[in-house]
Amino acid sequence: MRSAVDQILAFNRGFDKPSLARKLSRMSESAFAFYRGTFHLFAFDIEEGPFRDWRTWPAAGAMIGDLHTENFGTFRAVSGDIVYDINDFDETTSAPYEYDLRRLGASLSLAAFDNGHPLGQSVDCVERCVRGYLGVLTTLASAKTRHDFAALKDRKEVRAILTDAKEKSRVAMMKDLAEETAPGRFSFKACDHFTPLEKRVRDEIGQAIPQFIKSLDQSHHADKFTLQDAAFRFAGCGSLGRQRYALLFGKGDAKVETWDSLRLIEWKDSLDSSIDARAPHASPNRAKQVVANTLAFQVDAKRYLGYVTLDGRPMQSREIGANDARFSHKLFRDPEKFARAAKIFGEITGRAHLLASLGAGGPRDILKQIKGKEDRWVSRLVAFALAYAHQTYDDYEEFTARKAEIAKAWGVRTMTA
């Protein structure tokens, strides 16, 4: 018989213990937080577990993977604009497009329940999401260039989100995280999210920087970077346990470095998608694949997307910026406001699938496959979202009932981060 806890213990075996302590705390917060931390369980369930016989339409291609509401948000793009888009592609792979909609739909259902919305509202927001997805497939199916996909960001609701995001100061963010230890020399402050690294790891990072710079788009002018400091970074939920480093860079082309020239860049382990590997595994080119898919999915890419190999591990890089913000369903307690956000999520997902399949059938084949059966296709995805949300509640109950066992197995003394 399938046990969620047994699979969680097996998947996280050997991960970094301080990160697992935080992961245990995060996943204990709610069924939604538990869902965020268990994509590997979802991948098993839809391919081998209790949902393996759920009908899947055959259209397949590059998919996002761990798609949920908190993987939408704002960030500053290479263009310099603050954009609203999907912002995490750790689990990207090739599989049926429907998997992304299932994962997103279940997260919407869980988020709606977490907000205290009634069942009918949960159904409505999932339906709006799926119909938003279909609407974008219909209107943009014939688009032939990446420029043709830019219009979605001009939607009224998206403009309102970007207005709320506002321009935030990178200098102010840096002063919260770092300190100037000598004129032109900066290091991370001691805090809960950053811990110092051993000299061996710092030296390895320094040796890998030329490879990282080579992987970047040359418009970043990263060849002038100088490493100011590096630390272990604790962040996220599902990815807690992976090796993750925060690198503080200066531009290095001035006599004295200033706050304004600092950049915060993250290097993070790139593991194969749980769709492809049931146990944590990193193929040699995994980080390069993640970056390539990220660039394919987004109209405006995040800055400093790159990859590097560190101690034999493929790692992806990206900037951590002052304008980074994840969608929080807790801020969308008004049912209608939440449902409008759900529709936008569906539209952005459809755009991402279309972008990554320019010149091919891709998700456009869905329109052919479900022609005349659109309502049945939508209702099946709504039904899955509700069914998997309740599966998640059952799994979360098992998780909370066996917390002491998990803490012991992970070598965690307390449940707090």
C-alpha positions in Angstrom: 0.0 0.0 0.0 1.3 3.5 -0.9 2.6 5.5 2.0 3.3 9.2 1.5 5.7 9.4 4.4 7.7 6.3 3.3 8.2 7.9 -0.1 9.2 11.3 1.5 11.7 9.5 3.7 13.2 7.6 0.8 13.4 10.6 -1.5 15.1 12.9 1.0 17.6 10.4 2.3 21.1 11.9 2.4 20.0 15.5 1.9 21.5 18.4 3.9 20.3 18.1 7.5 19.9 21.8 8.4 17.8 22.2 5.2 15.7 19.2 6.1 14.9 20.7 9.5 13.6 23.7 7.7 11.8 21.6 5.1 10.0 19.6 7.9 8.9 22.9 9.5 7.7 24.4 6.2 5.8 21.3 5.1 4.1 21.1 8.5 2.4 24.6 8.0 -0.5 23.4 5.8 -1.6 20.9 3.2 -0.7 23.5 0.6 2.9 23.8 2.0 3.1 20.0 2.1 2.1 19.9 -1.6 4.8 22.4 -2.5 7.4 20.1 -0.9 6.4 16.8 -2.5 6.5 17.1 -6.3 8.2 13.7 -6.3 5.1 12.2 -4.7 2.9 13.8 -7.4 5.1 12.5 -10.1 4.8 8.9 -8.7 1.1 9.2 -8.3 0.3 10.2 -11.9 2.7 7.7 -13.5 2.7 4.7 -11.3 0.5 5.4 -8.3 -3.3 5.8 -7.7 -3.8 8.2 -10.6 -1.9 6.3 -13.2 -5.1 5.2 -15.0 -6.5 8.7 -15.1 -7.0 9.4 -18.9 -4.2 11.6 -20.3 -4.5 13.3 -23.7 -1.4 12.5 -25.8 -0.2 16.0 -26.7 3.3 16.2 -25.1 6.4 18.4 -25.2 8.5 20.6 -22.9 6.6 21.0 -19.7 7.3 23.2 -16.6 7.0 20.4 -14.1 6.4 21.6 -10.5 3.8 24.2 -11.5 1.8 25.7 -8.6 0.5 29.1 -7.7 3.7 30.2 -5.8 5.8 29.6 -8.9 4.2 32.7 -10.5 5.7 36.0 -9.6 7.6 39.2 -10.5 11.2 39.6 -11.3 13.5 41.9 -13.2 14.2 40.6 -16.7 17.3 40.9 -19.0 15.4 43.8 -20.7 15.4 45.7 -17.5 11.6 45.5 -17.1 9.8 44.1 -14.1 7.7 41.2 -15.5 5.2 38.7 -14.2 5.7 35.1 -15.3 6.5 31.6 -14.2 9.7 31.8 -12.2 10.8 28.2 -11.3 11.6 25.4 -13.7 13.6 23.0 -11.5 11.4 20.0 -12.6 11.1 20.8 -16.3 11.2 17.9 -18.7 9.3 16.5 -21.7 5.9 14.9 -20.8 2.2 15.4 -21.5 1.2 19.1 -21.3 -1.7 18.0 -19.2 0.6 17.2 -16.3 1.3 20.9 -15.8 -2.4 21.7 -15.7 -3.1 18.9 -13.2 -0.3 20.2 -10.9 -1.5 23.8 -11.2 -5.2 22.9 -10.9 -4.6 20.9 -7.7 -2.6 23.8 -6.2 -5.4 26.2 -7.0 -7.9 23.9 -5.3 -5.7 23.6 -2.2 -5.1 27.3 -2.1 -8.8 28.1 -2.4 -9.6 25.7 0.5 -6.7 27.2 2.5 -8.3 30.6 2.0 -11.6 29.3 3.3 -13.4 29.5 -0.1 -16.3 27.2 -0.6 -16.2 24.1 -2.8 -18.0 25.9 -5.7 -15.4 28.6 -5.7 -12.6 26.1 -5.8 -14.2 24.5 -8.8 -14.7 27.9 -10.5 -11.1 29.0 -10.2 -9.8 25.7 -11.6 -12.2 25.9 -14.5 -11.2 29.5 -15.2 -7.6 28.5 -15.2 -8.1 25.7 -17.7 -10.4 27.8 -19.9 -7.8 30.6 -19.8 -5.2 28.1 -21.0 -7.5 27.0 -23.9 -8.2 30.6 -24.8 -4.5 31.4 -25.2 -4.0 28.2 -27.3 -6.8 29.3 -29.6 -5.8 33.0 -30.0 -2.0 32.5 -30.2 -1.8 29.1 -31.9 -0.8 30.7 -35.2 1.9 33.0 -33.7 5.2 32.5 -35.4 7.7 34.7 -33.5 8.4 35.3 -29.8 7.4 38.9 -30.2 3.9 37.8 -31.0 3.5 36.5 -27.4 4.3 39.7 -25.6 0.7 41.0 -25.5 -0.4 39.0 -22.5 1.7 41.2 -20.2 -0.5 44.1 -21.2 -3.6 42.6 -19.6 -5.3 44.9 -17.0 -4.9 42.4 -14.2 -1.2 41.8 -14.9 -0.5 45.6 -15.1 -2.1 45.9 -11.7 0.2 43.3 -10.3 3.2 45.0 -11.8 2.1 48.3 -10.3 1.9 46.7 -6.9 5.4 45.3 -7.3 6.8 48.8 -7.9 10.5 49.6 -8.2 12.4 48.3 -5.2 16.0 49.3 -4.5 18.7 46.8 -5.0 21.0 48.8 -2.8 18.5 48.7 0.0 18.2 44.9 -0.4 22.0 44.5 -0.4 22.3 46.6 2.8 19.9 44.3 4.5 21.9 41.2 3.5 25.5 42.4 3.5 28.0 44.7 5.3 31.0 46.7 4.1 33.9 45.2 6.0 36.5 47.6 4.4 36.4 50.2 1.7 35.1 48.3 -1.4 34.9 45.0 0.4 31.6 43.3 1.2 30.4 40.2 3.0 27.1 38.6 4.0 25.7 39.4 7.4 25.1 36.6 9.8 21.4 35.7 9.4 19.0 32.8 9.3 19.0 32.4 5.5 22.8 32.4 4.9 25.5 30.4 6.6 29.3 30.6 6.1 31.1 28.1 3.8 34.2 26.1 4.4 37.3 27.4 2.7 37.4 24.3 0.5 33.9 25.1 -0.9 34.7 28.8 -1.4 37.8 27.9 -3.3 35.8 25.5 -5.5 33.3 28.2 -6.2 36.1 30.6 -7.2 37.6 28.1 -9.6 34.2 27.5 -11.2 33.4 31.2 -11.9 35.1 31.3 -15.4 32.8 28.4 -16.5 29.8 30.2 -15.0 30.6 33.4 -16.8 31.1 31.6 -20.1 27.5 30.2 -19.9 25.9 33.6 -19.6 24.6 35.8 -22.3 27.5 38.2 -23.1 25.3 41.2 -22.7 25.7 40.8 -18.9 29.3 41.8 -19.1 30.0 39.2 -16.4 33.7 38.9 -17.4 34.3 41.9 -15.1 32.8 40.2 -12.0 34.8 39.7 -8.9 33.6 37.5 -6.0 33.1 39.4 -2.8 31.6 36.6 -0.7 29.7 33.3 -0.8 27.4 31.5 1.6 25.1 28.6 1.8 21.5 29.8 1.2 18.3 28.3 2.7 15.3 29.0 0.5 12.2 27.5 -1.0 10.4 24.4 0.1 10.6 21.5 -2.3 14.2 22.2 -3.1 15.3 22.4 0.5 18.0 19.8 0.9 19.8 20.6 -2.3 23.1 22.4 -2.3 22.4 26.1 -2.9 24.8 29.0 -2.7 24.5 32.7 -2.6 27.3 34.6 -4.4 27.9 38.2 -3.8 29.6 39.7 -6.9 31.0 43.1 -7.6 31.6 44.5 -11.0 35.3 44.7 -10.5 35.9 47.5 -13.1 36.2 50.3 -10.6 39.0 51.3 -8.2 36.6 51.0 -5.2 33.5 48.7 -5.3 30.2 50.4 -4.2 26.8 49.1 -3.0 25.3 50.0 -6.4 27.6 47.7 -8.3 26.8 44.6 -6.2 24.9 41.6 -7.6 23.4 38.7 -5.7 23.4 35.5 -7.8 22.3 32.0 -6.7 23.9 28.7 -7.8 21.6 25.7 -7.1 21.8 21.9 -7.6 20.0 20.8 -10.8 18.4 17.4 -10.3 16.6 15.5 -13.0 12.8 15.9 -12.9 11.0 13.4 -10.6 9.0 12.6 -13.7 12.1 11.0 -15.1 13.9 9.8 -12.0 12.1 8.5 -8.9 15.2 9.0 -6.7 17.2 12.2 -6.7 19.6 12.0 -9.6 21.6 14.6 -11.6 22.5 14.0 -15.2 25.7 15.8 -16.3 23.9 18.3 -18.6 20.9 18.8 -16.4 21.6 22.4 -15.4 22.1 23.3 -19.1 18.8 21.7 -20.0 17.0 23.6 -17.3 18.4 26.9 -18.5 17.6 26.1 -22.1 14.0 25.3 -21.2 13.7 28.4 -19.0 14.7 30.6 -21.9 12.3 28.8 -24.2 9.3 29.2 -21.8 9.7 32.9 -21.0 9.1 36.0 -23.1 11.5 38.0 -20.9 14.2 35.9 -19.2 15.5 36.5 -15.7 19.0 38.0 -15.5 22.2 35.9 -15.0 20.6 32.6 -16.1 23.5 30.2 -16.5 25.0 27.0 -15.4 28.2 25.5 -13.9 29.6 22.3 -12.6 30.7 22.3 -8.9 32.3 19.3 -7.3 30.9 17.2 -10.1 27.3 18.5 -9.5 25.5 20.4 -12.3 24.1 23.7 -10.9 21.9 26.4 -12.4 22.3 30.1 -11.7 20.0 33.1 -11.6 19.9 36.6 -10.1 18.2 37.1 -6.7 16.7 40.6 -7.2 15.0 43.2 -5.1 11.9 42.9 -7.3 11.5 39.1 -6.9 8.1 38.3 -5.4 6.1 35.1 -5.4 2.3 35.0 -5.7 0.7 34.4 -2.3 -2.8 33.1 -2.2 -3.2 34.5 1.3 -3.3 38.0 -0.2 -6.2 36.9 -2.6 -8.8 36.0 0.0 -11.5 37.7 -2.1 -12.9 34.8 -4.2 -13.4 36.8 -7.4 -9.9 38.3 -7.2 -8.5 34.8 -6.7 -10.5 33.4 -9.6 -9.1 36.2 -11.9 -5.6 35.3 -10.8 -6.3 31.6 -11.7 -7.3 32.6 -15.2 -4.1 34.5 -15.7 -2.1 31.5 -14.4 -3.8 29.4 -17.1 -3.1 32.0 -19.8 0.6 32.3 -18.8 0.9 28.5 -18.8 -0.6 28.3 -22.3 1.8 31.0 -23.5 4.8 29.1 -22.0 3.8 25.9 -23.7 3.4 27.6 -27.0 6.6 29.6 -26.8 8.6 26.4 -26.1 7.1 24.7 -29.1 7.5 27.3 -31.9 7.6 25.6 -35.2 6.0 22.4 -33.9 2.6 21.1 -33.0 3.1 21.2 -29.3 0.0 22.1 -27.3 -1.7 23.2 -30.5 -2.4 19.5 -30.9 -4.7 19.6 -27.9 -7.1 21.7 -29.8 -7.4 19.1 -32.5 -7.6 16.2 -30.0 -10.4 17.7 -27.9 -12.4 19.3 -30.7 -16.0 19.0 -29.8 -15.1 17.6 -26.4 -13.8 20.8 -24.8 -16.2 20.7 -21.8 -15.3 17.1 -21.1 -11.6 17.9 -21.1 -12.1 20.9 -18.8 -14.3 18.9 -16.4 -11.8 16.0 -16.3 -9.1 18.4 -15.2 -11.3 20.0 -12.6 -12.2 16.6 -11.3 -8.5 15.7 -11.1 -7.7 18.9 -9.2 -10.4 18.1 -6.6 -9.4 14.5 -6.3 -5.7 15.2 -5.9 -6.4 18.0 -3.4 -8.2 15.4 -1.2 -5.4 12.9 -1.7 -3.0 15.6 -0.5 -5.1 16.2 2.6 -4.9 12.5 3.4 -1.2 12.5 2.8 -0.8 15.6 5.0 -2.7 13.9 7.8 -0.3 10.9 7.6 2.7 13.3 7.6 1.6 15.2 10.7 0.8 12.0 12.5 4.3 10.7 11.8 6.3 13.9 12.4 8.3 12.5 15.3 9.4 9.5 13.1 10.4 11.8 10.3 12.3 14.1 12.6 14.2 11.1 14.0 15.0 9.8 10.5 16.3 13.2 9.4 18.2 13.8 12.6 16.1 16.8 13.4 15.7 17.8 17.0 13.0 20.4 16.7 10.2 21.3 14.3 11.3 24.9 14.0 13.5 26.4 11.3 
